[in-house]
Amino acid sequence: MNDVTQTQLVAAVRQIALVAGGFAVGKGWLDNDTATAITTIAVILVPFVWGQMKTRTLAKK
């Protein structure tokens, strides 16, 4: 199985956040600006955490 690249991970996180944010905005749970902020944070934070975990795993080997 191929390793997931950071670009693929960011794209997946962005798509999931957009779908979840769109659903929440449609239900009235969030406003559009809040959903955009959450998506932006997720796109930045998730790959960072994933990279840190991968780096630590490689350092242990």
Secondary structure, 3 states (H helix, E strand, C coil): CCCCCHHHHHHHHHHHHHHHHHHHHHHCCCCHHHHHHHHHHHHHHHHHHHHHHHHHHHHHC
